Amino acid sequence: AGRDDLAALIEELLPVEERAKSLLERLSSLTLEEAIDDLLAIETSALSAPVKTRILRELAERLERAHRIADARDIYRDLLEHLPGDIPTLRALE
């Protein structure tokens, strides 16, 4: 646990883009709720377009799995503003 705590402290010192990329790499090792909490903690306005897209997509998909449909729909709408006409996002909103 000490090592995980140290890794978390170090990660907090990273720029938001690097934190987001690190989170994307370790999402599969997190529980659904941990992943949602960590994804929500990322400030997406400071991210590059490709990383922001991945963060939003991962968040929306996990919110759906957690049966938080209204929250997922809001994230998909944010994603659609970011990527107008994106077919996977449009399908997710159906």
Secondary structure, 3 states (H helix, E strand, C coil): CHHHHHHHHHHHHCCHHHHHHHHHHHHHHCCHHHHHHHHHCCCHHHCCHHHHHHHHHHHHHHHHHCCCHHHHHHHHHHHHHHCCCCHHHHHHHC
